[in-house]
Amino acid sequence: MPSAVIMPSSPMSAGKLRTKQELSRARTLTDKIFGEITPAAYLERPIPERHRIIFYVGHLEAFDWNLIGKHGLGLKPINEELDKLFAFGIDPPVGKLPQDQPGDWPGIERAREYVEQVRGRLDAAIDTAPAEMLNMALEHRLMHAETFTYMLHNLPYAQKSARGVKAASRRPSPPLEMIEITAGRVTLGKGRDNGFGWDNEFEQHRQDVPGFAISKYKITNGQYLEFVKEGGPAPFYWLCRGDQWFYRGQHAEVPLPLDWPVYASNAQAQAYAEWVGKSLPAEAQFQRAAFGAPEGDERSHPWGEELPDSHFGNFSFCNPDPVPVTADPAGNSAFGVAQMVGNGWEWTRTPFQPFPGFEASPAYPGYSANFFDGDHFVLKGASCATDAGLLRPSFRNWFRRDYPYAYTTFRVVEN
């Protein structure tokens, strides 16, 4: 956890009270996700390049404590060894594996005891915590709820709670249909006087986008399957037995649903786009298709000025797996582009870089700047495991080009 600076506190406001309530809800959410695995699984490493699960049990509280308790409020350490052990995540290239052993970590009961100690100390002082740090703690936890979800996806089914599984779709894939997007100006980022945002969301600026065409639906398993038959790389969550393909779902394997979006890495998405003679959208093109409108249409996006609810898409843990790309028509953009929020983050061809006027957050200077390396690419939208609180149009996600584990989808454009 990078060093933070002490920020002045202020009297309790309605916004700050709401953030505290949301933080409590987020704790319940992450506790529930961790409660789905067996005790023996806490020392497992379901994603080879990531920490063992036990790290993430303590990491959220260590982040909150190091940020708010120690640096924001100047409180004395709870446990310096665990504050440090649980502080730092890792993001190595695919195939570069960490070398720690199970014995290097505390047991699950010790980790849970640390969690309770941190929560008790923080809750006693949280009314005076800096509002920006509370928002950072909240959104950091919500982002990790998604990380935990796809980590647990990779555990053997016997190591997590069994759930009833909905029948997978047996419908064919819709055809590749392109929608014309007229030229226009887009807003990227957000204004500093418009609520909380991470440092990479600033500064807000406008950009002209020439006309282009974009696929109405996310690329489906059925469409990508044709690419695989021609020698393209199979996605991480697919399995082949004999001549039949299966999707390795969160709670069961099912015959490959052809009308679900394909989860693919950026490299796989780019290869598919080139195979069909198209390209991935730029970040500004996504923004234009999702939040712009044809001339004369006053809508900025289909859900108005409020954050969307589950009526508009597959997000906020409504489903453990994708739904058909034709579902949730209420969430179509003003141009008629489907599911630009939910059912899978969408890759862009835009490297993750700062906007003009970027300033690293003094409270968390390494949050974005450590990843401006040309090897991470911007994603927009949301997945089934993205909390609705992260669905503001300016929010930017990013992963390495070859990262295969996250719930990442794509669509194609003609420039």
N, C-alpha and C positions, 0 to 999 in steps of 0.2 A: 504494500500500500504506500504510494508516494506520500511525502510529507504534506500536511495541510497547514493552513494558517488559521488563526483564531479570528472569527468574525463576530461582530457585535450582535447580541441577541436583542429581541424586541418583545413587547407584550404579546400575549397569545391573540392571534387573529383568527378569523373564520377559516381562512385558507390553511393556516398552520394546524388548526384543530382537525380539519379534513385530512391533511397529510398524515397526522398521527393515527387517525382512524383507519386510513388506507394502509399504513404500515402494519397495524394490528391484523388487518385482513390478509396482508401479504405473508405475515408470519404463519398464520393458520394454513395458508395455501402451501408454503414450502414444508411445513410440518406434515401435512397430509401426503405430499409426494414422497417424503422420506419414509413415511409409515407404510408404504406399499411394498417395501423390500424385506427380505428375511434378515435376521441378525447377522448371519454368516456373510452376507453380501456386502457389508460395509467396508471390508478391506479389499473388495474386488475393484478392478480397473476396467470397466466395460469399454472405454475408448482408450486405446493403447497410448496415445499422446497426451492424455489428460491425467490429472491426479486421481488417486483412489477416492471412492465415494466418501470415506471418512473425512477427507479434507473439506469437502463441501458442507458437511454437517456443521463444522466449526467456522467455516470461512465467512458466512453471512454475518454472524455475530462479531467475528474479529474485524471485519470491514466496518461494521457500525461502530464498534468500540474505538478502533483506531482513528476513524474519521471524526465521530461526534464526541465520544467520551474523552479521549486523550488530547486530540488536536483542537477540537471545537470548544470544549469546556475545560480543558486543562486538568482532568481528573487523574488520579494515580492509577498505575497499571493494575489490572485484575490478576493477570498471570503473564509475566513478560515472555515466558517460553512459548505459551500457547498463542498469545497475541501475535507473535512473530511466525510461529509454525503455520498458523491458519491464514496468514495475511496475503500471500502471493499466489495467484493462479499462474498457469503456464499456457503458452500458445506456440509450441514448437512446430516446425514443418512436419507434415505427414511422414511417418516412418522414423522420426527421430525420437526415441523412446526415453522416458525418465528411468532412473536407475534405483529409486528408493525401494525398500523392502517393507513387508507388512509390519515387522517389528519396529520400524522407525516411527510408527504412529501410535497415539494413545488408543485405548479401547473405546468402544462406543459409549459406555456409561460415563467415562471421564469427559468425553466430548460433549455429551448432553448436559453434564454438570456445569461445564464451562458456558454453554449456551444459556442456561438458567441464571448463572451468575451475571453474565453480561446484560441480559434482559432486565434483571432486577435493578442493577445499578443505573442503566440507561433510563428506565421508566421513572425512576425517582428524580431524575434531573432533566428529563426530556423537554419539559415546558420552557426551559431556557435555551434549548439547542438552536443553533442558527437554522433558519428555514431552508436555505439552499442545501445544507447538509442533510436535513431530514428528507428532502426530495431525492437527493443522491442515494441515500440508504434505501428508500422505497423502490426506486426504479432499478437499482442494482439488484435488489432481491427479486423483483419481477423478471428481470432478464435471466437471472440464474434459475428461476423456476422453469423456464424453458430449457436451459442447458441441462438441468437435472432430468427433465422429461426425456430428451433424446439420449441422454446417458443411460437411463434406466431402460429405454427401448432396446438397448444392446445387451442387457442382462439376459441370461437364460430364463425361459418362462418359469422354471421351477423356483427361481430365486425372487419372485415377486408375486404379489397377490393376484389370484386368478379373477378375471372379470368375464361377464357375459360379452360375447362378441356379436356385433350386428352382422347380418348377412352382407357380404361384399357385393358391390354392383356387378351385374353380369351384362350390362348394356355395352354396345359398341362405342368406340370413341367418336365424338363429333368430328367432321372434317376440319381441316385447317382453313379458317375463315379470317380474312384480313379486313380491318376497319380503317377507313381513311381518317386521319387526324389533321385538321387544318392548321396552318401556321398560326402562331400566336406567341404571346409572352407568358412566361411562367415565373412563379415566385419560388425561389429556393431558400431554405433556411427559415429562421424566425427572428422577429424583432426582440431586442433585449428587454423591452418593457412589456412583453407579452407572455409573462409566466416563465416557469422553469424550462430550461433546455440544457442539453449537454454542450460542451464547448464546440464540438464539430458542427452543431446546428447554426452557429452564428458565423458571419453576419448575414442577415437577410439581404437578398439581392434579386434582381430581375434578369431574365435571360430570354432572348428571342429564339424560338424554335421553329425551323422550317417545317413545312408539311411532311408527313410520313404516313405509313400504314403500319398497323400493329395487329398481331393475332388477337381475335376476340377472346379466346380462351387460353389459359395456360397450356403449354404443351403436355399432352397426356401420355400415360403409359403406353397406350395403343400406338400413338404416333412414334414414340421413341423406340418401341419394339421393332418397327420396320427398320430403323437405323441399326439396331443391334443385329438384326438378321443380315445386314449388309456389312457387318464387321465392326460396328461401333461398340464402345465399352459399355458393359452392363452396369446399371446403377447399384449402389451399395446395398440398398434394401431389397434387391431382387434375388431370388434363388431359382435355379434351373434343375429340374429333376426329369431326366429323360428328355422329352421334347416339350415339356410344359413348364411355364414360368409361374412363379409364385411371388407374392408380396409378403415380406416378413414384417407383419404388423406389430403394434405395441403389445398385444395380448395373444395373437395367434397368427399363423401363416394362412393366407387365403389365396386362391387362384388369382392371378394378376388382374385387378380391375382395370379394364381398358380405358374407362372414362374418368379415372382419377388423374390428378396431375402427377407427373413423374418427379420424384426427388432426385436431384442431380447436382454434381459439383459445377463450379463455374467452367472448368475445363471441359466437362462433358457437355454442358449447355452450349458453349461456344462451338464445339465440334459439330453438334447437331445443327446449329444455326447455319454453319458453313455448308453442311451436307444438303440443306434445303435451299441454298443460295440466298440466305438472309443473314441477319446479325442480331446480336442482343441489343436491347434498347439502351441508350444512354440514360443517366439519372434524370436529366431534364426532359427527355422524351417520356419516361414513366410519369413524371410529374404532370406533364401536359395531358397525357391520356387519362390519368386518374383524377385530376383536380381542375382541369380546364373544361371548356364547354364550347360548342359551336356558336358562331355569331348569333346573337339574339337570345341565347339561353342564359339565364341569370344564375343557374346553379353552379356552385363551386365544387360540390361533391354531393352525393345523394342523401347523406344523413344530416345535412344542414350544419349548423355551427357546433353542435354537441358531439361528443364521442359516440361512435356507433354501438349498438347492442347486437346480440347474437342474431337478430332478425336480418342483419346485413351481411353475415359471413360466418365462416368457420374459424373462430378464434376464442380466446378465453377458456380453453380447456373444455369446450362443449363436446368435442369428439376426440378420441385418442388417435385417430387416423384421418386421412383426407376424406373428402366427399367428392362426388362428381363435379367436374368443372362447370357443368350447366346448372348447378344448384345455386340458391340464394340470388335470384335475379334482382331483388330489391337493392343489392349492393352494386349493381352495374353503374359505371360512371356516366356522366352526361353524354359522352360520345357513344355509349353502349358497350364499352369494354367490360368484360365480366370479371368479378372476383379480384379486383385490384387491392382488396384488403381481405386477409384471411386465406386459409387453405394452402399456405406455403409462401414464405418469403420469396421475392422475385429478384433474380440476379440482374444486374446491369453490367455493361462493359466499362463503367466508369471506375477507375482506381479510387480507393479511399484516400482522399487528400483534403486539406483544409480549404474552406471557402476564403475568398478575399477578406482580409480584416480579422482572420482567426487569432484568438488569444487563448492560450491554455488556461484552464481553470486553476486559480491559485489553490483551491481546496483539493484538487485532484489533477495535477498537471500532466500525469502520464496516461490519463484515460484514453485520449484519442491520439496524441502526438506519438506515442510509442508504436503506432500502427500505420503511420504515413510512410510506408516503405515500398510502395509499388507492388506488393505481393498480396494485398487485401483489396477486395472489390465491394462496392456499395450494393446493398440489397434494400429493397423497399417493400412496403405492404405489411404482412403479418403471416404467422402460421397458426395452426390449430392450437399451439401452446403459447401464443403471445397474449398477454393480458391486454384488455381494452385500454388500460391507462397509458399504453405506449403507442397508441394509434394516431397520434397527431401527424399531420402531413409532413412536418419537418424532420421527423425521426429518421435516423440513418443507422442501419445495421451493416456489419461487414464481416467477411470471412476470407481465409486464404483461398486462392484459386482452386486448389486441389482438395479442399476440406469436404469430405463426403457424408458427414454424420448428421448435419443439421437439416431441418425441414425446409429445404431450399428448392424452389421451382423456377420456371422461366417461361417467357414468351418471346416471340421473334418479331423483328421489324424489317420493313423495306424502306430505305432512306431515299 
